[in-house]
Amino acid sequence: LRQGVLIATGTPAPGPRAMQVILGTVLGDASLVRRKLMMAQTCHELVELKASVLSAFNPKTVMANGVSKPQHRPPKTFYTKPTPYLDWLREQFYPEGVKRVPRHLIGALDDFGIAVWYMDDGSCRPYRGTSRPVAEISTGVLPEEDVQALVDILNAKGYGCGVRKHWPHYHKVQFTTDGTERLLKSISKYIPPSMRYKLPTHNLDDFEPI
């Protein structure tokens, strides 16, 4: 064998669009468990959208049993078939059993992947009583240095933001008002109607279905 020669393995690996869904989803609500990608969300349309992009991984969607509060919509669970690629991916995101941010993968995050991440964990609110919105993305229990690495990527794209601590062990990405405007202009075309409540306006003129 020579360097650069490709070998067919017979197992699925993501294309460019599917890779962005995986990156954005793992940064957001998904977990990599037992060689599978798994997630549960109450927005069923978003679950089905992700499943359609990841069709090569034979995803299954099922309704979860019961809800925590009667007024809430029951979540829909999504999981792929187990594959060697997802097993490798888990090693990158969970090198010691705890979720981290693999710099060599996250550097490839583009606007579509950021939109997927934003749909999972992002939100928008008016800035201090003004009409200008401020966007935030929760990052769970990721260590501050990993959140900073994500902030560095977003700043390099022109989406001004910083790390904000909002609980003793929790951080979030908080965008400036200018950074929010640039971010939402770039990702809004990827936000489907069912998730438009996360944008300041519900205009669908710029939506581009996958």
MILOFI-763462 format. One line per field, with one value per residue (C-alpha): residue number from 1; x, y, z. Coordinates in steps of 0.2 Angstrom, whole numbers, plus 5000, padded with zeros to 4 digits. Each point is the difference from the previous one (the first is absolute). Last residue first. Example, Ala and Ser with C-alpha at 12.3 -4.5 7.8 and 13.67 -1.06 7.14 Angstrom:
BEGIN
resi = c(2  1)
xx = c(5068  4994)
yy = c(4995  4983)
zz = c(5036  5003)
***
This chain:
BEGIN
resi = c(210  209  208  207  206  205  204  203  202  201  200  199  198  197  196  195  194  193  192  191  190  189  188  187  186  185  184  183  182  181  180  179  178  177  176  175  174  173  172  171  170  169  168  167  166  165  164  163  162  161  160  159  158  157  156  155  154  153  152  151  150  149  148  147  146  145  144  143  142  141  140  139  138  137  136  135  134  133  132  131  130  129  128  127  126  125  124  123  122  121  120  119  118  117  116  115  114  113  112  111  110  109  108  107  106  105  104  103  102  101  100  99  98  97  96  95  94  93  92  91  90  89  88  87  86  85  84  83  82  81  80  79  78  77  76  75  74  73  72  71  70  69  68  67  66  65  64  63  62  61  60  59  58  57  56  55  54  53  52  51  50  49  48  47  46  45  44  43  42  41  40  39  38  37  36  35  34  33  32  31  30  29  28  27  26  25  24  23  22  21  20  19  18  17  16  15  14  13  12  11  10  9  8  7  6  5  4  3  2  1)
xx = c(4840  4986  5007  4991  5003  4982  4995  4998  4997  5009  5013  5005  4998  4981  5006  5002  4985  5002  5017  5016  5013  4997  5002  5018  5009  4989  4998  5019  5003  4986  5005  5018  4995  4989  5015  4998  5000  5007  4995  5008  4996  5009  4996  4985  4999  5018  5001  5012  5002  4992  5002  4994  5014  5004  5016  4989  4990  5016  5008  4983  5000  5018  4994  4986  5014  5011  4984  4997  4985  4986  4986  5004  4986  4999  4995  4993  4997  4986  4999  4983  5007  4995  5017  5004  4984  5001  5006  5003  5012  5002  4993  4995  5016  5011  4991  5002  5019  5001  4992  5011  5016  5009  5016  5010  4990  5008  5019  4995  4991  4988  4998  4987  5005  5006  5018  5001  4981  4999  5014  4997  4981  5004  5010  4985  4989  5011  5000  4981  4985  4983  4994  4989  4986  4988  4985  4995  4982  4993  4998  4984  5000  5017  5014  4994  4996  5008  5011  4994  5012  5012  5012  5015  5007  5018  4999  4984  5009  4992  4983  5002  5005  4984  4990  5007  4997  4982  4997  5005  4999  5017  5010  5017  5011  5015  5006  5016  4994  4996  5004  4988  4989  4993  5012  5019  4995  4986  5011  5014  4989  4989  5016  5007  4983  5002  5019  4997  4999  5008  4991  5008  5005  5018  5006  5018  5007  5019  5007  5016  5004  4995)
yy = c(5102  5014  5018  5012  5019  5005  4991  5015  4994  5015  5001  4982  4985  4999  4996  4982  4992  5010  4993  5010  4998  5017  5008  4994  5015  5014  4993  5000  5018  5007  4991  5006  5018  4998  4990  4982  4989  4983  4991  4993  4988  4994  5014  5006  5014  5002  5009  4997  5012  5005  5010  4989  5005  4983  5001  5005  4984  4989  5009  4998  4981  5000  5010  4988  4986  5010  5003  4982  4993  4998  5006  5010  5012  5011  5018  5013  5019  5009  5018  5008  5007  4995  4993  4991  4991  4981  4986  4982  4986  4982  4988  5012  5009  4985  4996  5018  4999  4984  5010  5015  4989  4989  4993  5007  4989  4984  5004  5009  4986  5008  4989  4988  4990  4981  5004  5004  5003  5011  4992  4982  5002  5004  4984  4990  5010  4995  4982  5000  4997  5003  5018  5007  5013  5001  5011  5010  5001  5018  5008  5005  4984  5003  4988  4990  4982  4987  5007  4999  4991  5005  4988  5006  4989  5008  5004  5010  5013  5015  4992  4996  5018  5006  4987  5006  5018  4997  4990  5016  4992  4993  4984  4996  4985  4997  4982  4991  4995  5018  5016  5013  5013  5017  5013  4998  4983  5007  5013  4988  4986  5012  5008  4983  4995  5016  4995  4982  4988  4983  4984  4983  4989  5003  5006  5005  5016  5002  5016  4992  4985  4982)
zz = c(5014  5000  4997  5011  4995  4998  5016  5011  5018  5008  5015  4996  5012  4996  4983  5005  4992  4985  4996  5004  4986  4992  5018  5001  4992  5004  5018  5003  4993  5010  5016  4998  4999  5016  5008  5001  5016  5000  5015  5016  5014  5015  5013  4990  4986  4995  4983  4987  4986  4983  4984  4985  4988  4994  5011  5015  4998  5000  5015  5009  4997  5007  5015  5003  5001  5012  5011  5002  4992  5013  4989  4986  4998  4985  5001  4988  5004  4991  4998  5004  5017  5017  5005  4984  4994  5000  4989  5004  4995  5006  4987  4986  5003  4997  4984  4994  5005  4989  4985  5003  5000  5013  4992  5015  5011  4994  5004  5016  5008  5012  5016  5006  5015  4998  4999  4981  4999  4984  4990  5007  4996  4982  4999  5006  4988  4985  5006  4998  5012  4992  5003  5013  5002  5014  4999  5015  5006  4998  5017  5008  5011  5007  5001  4984  4998  4989  4986  4982  4988  4987  4991  4991  4986  5000  4982  5003  5011  4991  5001  5018  5004  4992  5009  5017  4995  4996  5016  5011  5017  4998  5004  4994  4996  4988  5002  5003  5017  5005  4991  5008  4992  5006  4994  4996  4994  4989  4992  4996  4994  4989  4993  4996  4991  4989  4995  4998  5015  5001  4997  5001  4985  5003  4983  5001  4994  4995  5006  5006  4990  5004)
***
